[in-house]
Amino acid sequence: MNLCHISILALLAVATSALAQKSGLTYERWNNLSGNSLETLRRDGINTRLSDYKGTVTLASAPVNVGNNHGTRLRGQLIAPATGDYTFFIAGDDNAEL
């Protein structure tokens, strides 16, 4: 059995951003995916069918322990509170993309 969790984050806003705390980020999950690549998530999920779950999260973090063989995506906008340099990062299980 191939257990996988693959993620695409269209934009990851830092957990302390005013927008994430105020409005949240859109969280989408596609279940029953085989394989562990981002291409699988695009081919068998995002590009071909509606998500199996869609909700809002207030932190820039997807829920954990939701099962196996699924892919997730967080989307949103970040409005920087001030001009300056910002660093974005991502962590994922199997594959992830920022």
BELJO-V466449 format. One record per helix or strand of 3 or more residues. SS is the DSSP state (hx for helix, st for strand). FROM is the first residue (numbers start at 0). TO is the last residue. If there is no record, write none. Layout:
SS,FROM,TO / SS,FROM,TO
This chain:
st,4,8 / hx,17,21 / st,24,29 / hx,37,45 / st,52,56 / st,69,74 / st,94,96
